[in-house]
Amino acid sequence: MKSIKIGVCGVGNVGGAVLESLVNSPDILERNGGVKIDVISVGARKGKSAVPFDLNVSKNLMDVAHNDEIDVFVELIGGCQLAKELVETAMMNGKNIVTANKALIATHGDDLFNMAKQYGVQIGFEASVAGGTPVIKALREGLVANKVLWFAGILNGTTNFILSKMSEDKSSFEAALLEAQNLGLAESDPTMDIDGTDAAQKASILSALAFNTPYDFKAVSYGGIESITSDDIEYAEQLGYKIKHIAYGSIDENEANVSAYPTFVPNDQLLSQVGKQMNALEINCEGLGSTVYYGPGAGPKPTASAVIADLVDIANGGWHENGSLGEKNTLSSKSYQKFSRYFNINVKNEAGAIAKVSSLFAEEKISIEALIQNESKANNKLFVPVVIISGPLSDREVTQMTNKLESSEETSSTVKQYRIHNAL
């Protein structure tokens, strides 16, 4: 039976779940994976009290990275600066790396993979995207013979749980977030989930694998779910949609575009049916069509499962050289992809106002596919809410249209708009 010796830094939710599985259930791994994994050293800044297992624990995390006994350094502390220093130190000492740190890969991936090649080691990062759903393996191995044209997916289990609760139980945003935190699906500070950063980092990693672009998180455009209200949920249902946070990636010639935004998804599309904390990714390849990957995307156990799967892969020889040998394609921050749009506009409650707003769309040669006017729920009825579904617009075009609406005398100063998922 193959065996490897590992050092683990980080004993939070994910690190704790990894150690629990390796210490308490080694027979399952040995039987199913044919690999024996020995935990030689654990780095925990709080010391032995943070690790409820009989293991060698060091408060100095660098001790683990320098440990000559280990074959693989497992980084689970999160963040970038210290994590990068630890990973680089371990690689210089000839250690393979396994990490769940999407921020680290999305920000410093190119430098780290070049360094790994220099020192003859490998980096496993399956757990950085989609938790226990093996989307990295699909791109690294399963689809290696295919040209990826585009991907679309739900990559953040926390936001999907919140949006699902708001839709299914009519929960408020605040109540759904609190429940996610109580279940361990959201951090005490959920900002990076809620504002779209987490999904955007994951999407940039997928782009690097799918389109051979740099690991350049700064080139990804994204937005969060914090402005979605129960009214938006109700309008979506009325129009035949579910609201999901969708990451998109596509490539045209040598230029890729990646983004992640709240999106109205038609009820007949698979992504609309992905509930709770689950993730799903659709990958479309030339000549092959679409393949879909579905599974849990939030929580320590799914992520720990992906970490351990990488350890097994490294024990079995690791992965082939990825597409970084050729000239890299460009990852552009300018999106030319067009989506139909949902506009939520407060229009003056007076005769002719809605007609004037509609004329603004006509002036820009933008079609109106649907228009809903409901009576205002507020006591002040100076304005009434109006929802317009437009024809396809690029991000640049929708920004121009939004600015025009917000500067109109017929509307209030704030206009909300969201993408509508295309059947790409």
C-alpha positions in Angstrom: 0.0 0.0 0.0 1.2 3.5 -0.9 1.8 5.9 2.0 2.6 9.6 2.4 3.5 11.7 5.4 1.9 15.1 5.7 2.0 18.3 7.7 -1.1 20.4 8.2 -1.3 24.1 8.9 -4.7 25.4 9.9 -7.1 23.7 12.3 -10.3 25.7 11.7 -13.5 24.2 10.4 -11.8 22.6 7.3 -8.5 21.7 9.0 -10.4 20.1 11.8 -12.5 18.1 9.4 -9.4 16.9 7.6 -7.7 15.8 10.8 -10.9 14.1 12.1 -11.2 12.0 8.9 -7.5 11.1 8.8 -7.3 10.2 12.5 -10.7 8.6 13.1 -11.4 6.9 9.7 -8.1 5.8 8.1 -9.6 2.4 7.2 -12.0 4.0 4.8 -9.3 5.9 3.0 -6.9 2.8 2.9 -9.7 0.6 1.5 -11.1 3.0 -1.1 -8.0 4.9 -2.0 -5.3 2.4 -1.4 -3.2 5.0 0.4 -2.0 5.4 4.0 -1.7 9.0 5.1 0.3 9.8 8.3 -0.1 13.2 9.9 3.4 14.0 11.1 3.0 17.6 12.2 0.2 20.1 12.7 0.6 23.9 12.8 -1.8 25.7 15.2 -1.1 29.1 16.5 -3.1 28.3 19.7 -1.0 25.2 20.3 -2.0 21.8 21.5 -5.3 23.0 22.9 -6.7 23.6 19.4 -6.1 20.0 18.3 -8.2 17.3 20.0 -6.0 14.5 18.7 -2.7 12.9 19.9 -0.6 14.6 17.2 2.7 16.6 17.1 1.6 20.3 17.3 3.7 23.4 16.8 2.7 27.0 17.4 5.2 28.1 14.8 3.7 27.3 11.4 7.0 27.6 9.7 8.2 24.6 11.7 5.7 22.5 9.6 6.9 23.9 6.3 10.5 23.1 7.2 9.8 19.6 8.5 12.1 17.2 6.7 9.8 14.2 7.5 6.8 15.3 5.5 6.1 14.6 1.8 3.1 17.0 1.5 2.4 20.4 3.1 -1.3 21.0 3.5 -2.2 24.7 3.8 -5.6 25.5 5.3 -5.0 28.8 7.1 -6.6 31.0 4.5 -5.6 34.5 3.5 -2.7 35.3 1.2 0.5 36.7 2.7 1.4 34.1 5.4 -0.1 31.3 3.3 2.1 32.2 0.4 5.2 32.3 2.6 4.4 28.9 4.1 3.7 27.3 0.7 6.8 28.8 -0.9 9.0 27.6 2.0 7.6 24.1 1.8 8.1 23.9 -2.0 11.7 25.1 -1.6 12.1 22.2 0.8 10.9 19.8 -1.9 7.3 19.3 -0.5 4.2 18.9 -2.6 1.3 21.2 -1.7 -2.4 20.7 -1.1 -4.5 23.8 -0.4 -8.1 24.9 -0.1 -7.2 28.5 -0.4 -9.0 30.0 -3.4 -7.7 33.6 -2.6 -4.1 32.3 -2.7 -4.5 30.5 -6.1 -6.6 33.2 -7.7 -4.0 35.9 -6.7 -0.7 34.2 -6.9 -1.3 31.1 -8.9 1.1 31.8 -11.8 4.0 32.5 -9.5 3.2 29.4 -7.4 2.9 27.0 -10.3 6.1 28.3 -11.9 7.8 27.8 -8.6 6.4 24.3 -8.3 7.8 23.4 -11.7 11.2 24.8 -10.7 11.4 22.6 -7.6 9.8 19.6 -9.2 6.7 19.5 -6.9 3.0 19.6 -7.5 0.1 21.7 -6.1 -3.3 20.2 -5.5 -6.1 22.7 -5.2 -9.4 20.8 -5.8 -10.8 22.1 -2.5 -10.4 25.8 -3.7 -13.5 25.6 -6.0 -16.9 24.0 -5.3 -16.1 22.1 -2.1 -16.6 18.4 -2.6 -17.6 18.7 -6.2 -14.6 17.7 -8.4 -14.7 20.5 -11.0 -10.9 21.0 -10.9 -10.3 17.3 -11.7 -12.8 17.6 -14.5 -10.8 20.4 -16.1 -7.4 19.0 -15.2 -8.1 15.4 -16.4 -11.6 14.5 -17.6 -11.9 17.2 -20.3 -8.2 17.6 -21.1 -8.8 16.4 -24.8 -11.5 19.1 -25.4 -11.5 22.8 -26.1 -13.7 24.6 -23.5 -15.9 27.3 -25.0 -17.7 28.5 -21.9 -18.8 27.7 -18.4 -21.6 28.8 -16.2 -22.2 27.9 -12.6 -23.2 28.4 -9.0 -19.9 28.5 -7.1 -20.8 29.8 -3.7 -22.8 27.6 -1.4 -23.5 30.3 1.1 -25.2 32.7 -1.3 -27.1 29.9 -2.9 -28.4 28.8 0.5 -29.5 32.4 1.3 -31.2 32.9 -2.1 -32.9 29.4 -1.8 -34.3 30.2 1.7 -35.6 33.6 0.5 -37.4 31.9 -2.4 -38.6 28.8 -0.7 -39.5 30.0 2.8 -40.0 33.7 2.1 -37.2 34.4 4.6 -35.7 37.8 4.8 -32.1 38.2 3.7 -31.0 38.8 7.3 -32.9 35.7 8.6 -31.5 33.4 5.8 -27.9 34.7 6.5 -28.3 34.0 10.2 -29.5 30.5 9.6 -26.5 29.9 7.2 -24.2 31.1 10.0 -25.9 28.9 12.6 -25.5 25.8 10.3 -21.8 26.6 9.7 -22.4 27.4 6.0 -21.4 31.0 6.4 -18.5 32.7 8.3 -19.1 35.1 11.2 -18.0 37.7 8.7 -19.7 36.6 5.4 -18.6 39.6 3.4 -16.6 37.8 0.8 -19.4 35.4 0.1 -22.2 38.1 0.1 -20.4 40.6 -2.1 -19.4 38.0 -4.8 -15.6 38.0 -4.1 -15.5 34.3 -3.3 -17.3 33.2 -6.4 -15.2 35.6 -8.5 -11.9 34.1 -7.1 -13.2 30.6 -7.9 -14.2 31.7 -11.4 -10.8 33.1 -12.1 -9.3 29.7 -11.2 -11.6 27.9 -13.5 -10.7 30.4 -16.3 -7.0 29.6 -15.9 -7.7 25.9 -16.3 -10.4 26.1 -19.0 -8.9 28.9 -21.2 -5.2 28.9 -20.2 -5.4 32.5 -18.9 -3.3 34.0 -16.1 -4.5 33.6 -12.5 -5.7 37.2 -12.4 -8.5 37.7 -10.0 -8.4 41.5 -10.7 -9.7 41.0 -14.2 -12.9 39.4 -13.1 -16.0 41.6 -12.8 -18.5 40.7 -10.1 -21.3 41.8 -7.8 -23.0 40.5 -4.7 -26.5 39.6 -3.5 -26.8 42.2 -0.7 -29.3 44.4 -2.7 -31.7 41.5 -3.5 -35.0 41.9 -1.7 -38.2 39.8 -1.2 -39.8 42.0 -4.0 -37.1 40.9 -6.4 -37.7 37.3 -5.4 -41.5 37.7 -6.0 -41.0 39.4 -9.4 -38.7 36.6 -10.4 -41.3 34.0 -9.5 -44.0 35.9 -11.3 -41.9 36.0 -14.4 -40.8 32.3 -14.3 -37.3 32.7 -12.8 -35.2 31.9 -9.8 -32.5 34.3 -8.6 -29.0 32.7 -8.4 -25.5 34.0 -8.2 -24.0 32.8 -11.5 -20.3 32.8 -12.6 -19.7 33.0 -16.3 -16.6 32.4 -18.4 -16.3 32.4 -22.1 -13.5 32.7 -24.7 -13.5 34.3 -28.1 -10.3 33.7 -30.1 -7.6 34.5 -27.6 -9.6 36.7 -25.2 -11.5 35.3 -22.2 -14.1 37.1 -20.1 -15.1 36.0 -16.6 -17.7 37.5 -14.3 -20.0 36.6 -11.4 -23.3 38.4 -10.7 -26.8 37.8 -9.3 -28.8 36.4 -12.2 -32.4 35.6 -13.1 -32.4 31.9 -14.2 -35.4 30.5 -16.2 -37.2 27.8 -14.3 -36.6 25.3 -17.2 -32.8 25.7 -16.8 -30.9 23.2 -14.7 -29.2 25.9 -12.6 -32.5 27.2 -11.4 -33.1 23.9 -9.6 -29.9 24.0 -7.6 -31.0 24.5 -4.0 -29.6 25.1 -0.5 -25.8 25.1 -0.2 -25.2 23.0 -3.4 -23.0 24.0 -6.3 -23.3 23.2 -9.9 -21.1 23.9 -12.9 -21.9 23.5 -16.6 -18.9 23.3 -18.9 -19.4 23.4 -22.7 -16.8 22.0 -25.0 -16.4 22.2 -28.7 -17.7 19.0 -30.3 -18.7 17.5 -26.9 -21.4 19.8 -25.7 -22.2 20.4 -22.1 -21.3 18.4 -19.0 -22.7 19.3 -15.6 -21.1 18.8 -12.2 -23.3 19.0 -9.1 -22.5 18.7 -5.4 -22.1 20.3 -2.0 -20.2 23.6 -2.1 -20.2 24.8 1.4 -19.2 23.3 4.8 -16.1 21.8 6.2 -16.7 18.1 5.4 -17.2 18.6 1.6 -14.0 20.7 1.5 -12.1 18.3 3.6 -13.2 15.5 1.2 -11.6 17.4 -1.7 -8.4 18.0 0.3 -8.0 14.3 1.0 -8.8 13.4 -2.6 -5.8 15.6 -3.6 -3.6 13.8 -1.1 -4.6 10.5 -2.7 -3.9 11.8 -6.2 -0.4 13.0 -5.1 0.3 9.6 -3.6 -0.6 8.1 -6.9 1.7 10.4 -9.0 -0.2 13.6 -9.2 -1.3 15.4 -12.4 -0.1 15.9 -15.9 1.5 19.2 -16.9 -1.3 21.7 -17.4 -1.8 24.1 -20.3 0.7 26.6 -19.1 3.4 25.5 -21.5 1.8 27.5 -24.4 1.3 31.2 -24.8 -1.4 32.3 -22.4 -4.7 33.8 -23.6 -5.8 37.2 -22.3 -8.3 37.5 -19.4 -10.1 40.8 -20.2 -12.1 42.8 -17.7 -14.3 44.2 -20.5 -17.4 42.0 -21.1 -18.9 41.9 -24.5 -21.3 39.1 -23.7 -24.9 40.2 -23.8 -27.7 39.2 -21.4 -31.3 40.1 -21.3 -31.9 42.3 -18.2 -34.3 42.8 -15.3 -34.7 46.4 -14.4 -36.5 47.5 -11.2 -37.4 51.2 -11.5 -39.4 53.5 -9.2 -41.5 55.6 -11.6 -43.5 58.8 -10.8 -47.1 57.9 -10.0 -48.6 60.2 -12.6 -50.1 59.9 -16.1 -47.7 59.3 -18.9 -44.6 58.6 -16.7 -44.3 54.9 -17.6 -44.7 55.8 -21.3 -41.8 58.3 -21.0 -39.6 55.7 -19.3 -40.5 53.2 -22.1 -39.5 55.8 -24.7 -36.0 55.9 -23.1 -35.5 52.3 -24.0 -36.8 53.0 -27.5 -34.3 55.8 -27.9 -31.5 53.4 -27.2 -33.0 50.8 -29.6 -33.5 48.4 -26.7 -36.5 46.1 -26.9 -38.9 45.6 -23.9 -39.9 42.0 -23.6 -42.1 42.4 -20.5 -43.4 45.2 -18.2 -45.0 44.8 -14.8 -46.5 47.6 -12.8 -47.7 46.8 -9.3 -49.3 49.2 -6.8 -46.7 50.6 -4.3 -46.7 49.0 -0.9 -45.5 52.2 0.7 -47.8 54.9 2.1 -46.0 57.5 0.1 -47.2 56.8 -3.5 -45.2 59.5 -5.3 -43.5 56.6 -7.0 -44.7 53.2 -8.1 -42.4 50.2 -8.8 -42.1 49.1 -12.4 -40.2 46.1 -13.6 -39.0 45.9 -17.2 -37.4 42.9 -18.9 -35.2 44.1 -21.7 -33.6 42.5 -24.7 -29.9 41.5 -24.6 -27.4 44.2 -23.4 -23.7 44.2 -22.8 -22.4 45.5 -19.4 -21.4 48.7 -21.1 -24.8 49.2 -22.7 -26.6 48.4 -19.4 -24.5 50.9 -17.5 -25.4 53.6 -20.1 -29.1 52.6 -19.9 -29.1 52.6 -16.0 -27.4 56.1 -15.9 -30.0 57.4 -18.4 -32.9 56.0 -16.3 -31.5 57.4 -13.0 -31.1 60.9 -14.5 -34.6 60.9 -15.8 -37.1 63.2 -14.1 -39.7 60.4 -14.2 -37.8 58.1 -11.9 -36.2 58.0 -8.5 -32.4 58.1 -8.2 -31.8 54.4 -7.9 -32.4 51.7 -10.5 -31.7 48.0 -9.9 -30.8 45.7 -12.7 -29.8 42.0 -12.9 -28.7 39.7 -15.7 -31.0 37.1 -17.1 -29.4 33.7 -17.8 -29.0 32.9 -21.4 -29.3 29.4 -22.8 -25.8 29.7 -24.1 
